[in-house]
Amino acid sequence: MTPQLFSVHGLVSFTLAILLLFLGKTLVQKNALLRQYCIPESVVGGFVCAAVTSLLYFGLNIQVEFDLQVRDTLLLYFFAGIGLKSDMRQLLKGGRPLLILLVLAGVFIVLQNALGMGVAEAFGLDPKAGLMVGSISLTGGAGTTLAWAPLFIEKLGINNAHELGMASNTVGLIAACVIGGPIANRLIRRNRLKTSGDAALEVGVLQDQPNNSLNYYDVLWAWMWLNLTLMLGYGLNLLLVDAGITLPKFVSCLFAGIVIHHIVFALVGEERLKSWSGASLGLSLISDICLGMFLTMALMGLQLWQLSGVLGFIVCALALQILLTVLYTYFVVFRFMGRDYEASVIASGFGGIALGSTATAIVNMTTVTQKYGAAHQAFLIVPLVCGFFIDLVNAVIIGLFSGI
């Protein structure tokens, strides 16, 4: 029986996302376990909505669809804010760690695809179908899944490639949001790492930091700079497209923020801008809200009932993929990234690289740094690896494994 479709208007969806973020913050504040393991508030609120819509689908045969067009704009605002607060000197220092993280991610993609193909073969499926529960849907995300699925259907005859990929991406997105905080928390406590305690966060404020005054002009200045950054980011993206280079828009906005930051510092002077702490706090808080709203809306839009048709294979494959991610992150990524506090924050984001998306990587790191202090290199290295380099590496490896 065809379910009854219930569409939710964009403004209503946006308002509901705000209420869910309030709900998530309330539940986390009241639950010591959620706070201890750094579970993001947006994940809690968004997953509550996904669970309710699933109950409506299975119980009352009602399919709820949210208009979430504003979601992608929120992500652009977030990365524009990251760029505006980024220091190129930190990025230059991060050159070697960036290369190391890229190599680690590349090795993991190979392991991820080998595991997916092995599980598919064990279930009597075409081994190449396992790539859809490997790096295509997990490291690559929904966009990569939508790009490769038609090729798998047309050239390899895997007719359920789209369903396998989207179901895997759904589970991976949820898992990526859950594992990052606990991994970092465990690494910090077990290794007795010296946390930074630096209150100058890229996103949000420290949990234990006293409330700083934030006035009308601080927010207005921050908003203006964010809009200017988005304008430049859109312009850079159009120039790249004309040059035949395709990049996610958030990468262009990240670079635009870095450019504006350094141009303004050069013209006005760093010492004068250091006194502009209110506007900097405004940037952090706006970025925090945008990221929280983005991830809440992303989880709101999950259609968990899509998992039912391939449940056995998906459950087995993803359980092993999540276990592989946790072990690789804990024992390999943390070690090779330096075994320090920055490495633990990068480890918290690796689940986002390996299982979810750039947004899940950043929200994991944000939750950890709001508890323990800033990790400036991590917030430059991880977005660059997630948003640009890893897609190129992933495409090459997928092509080698699939033979397409």
Disulfide bonds with the S-S distance in Angstrom:
none
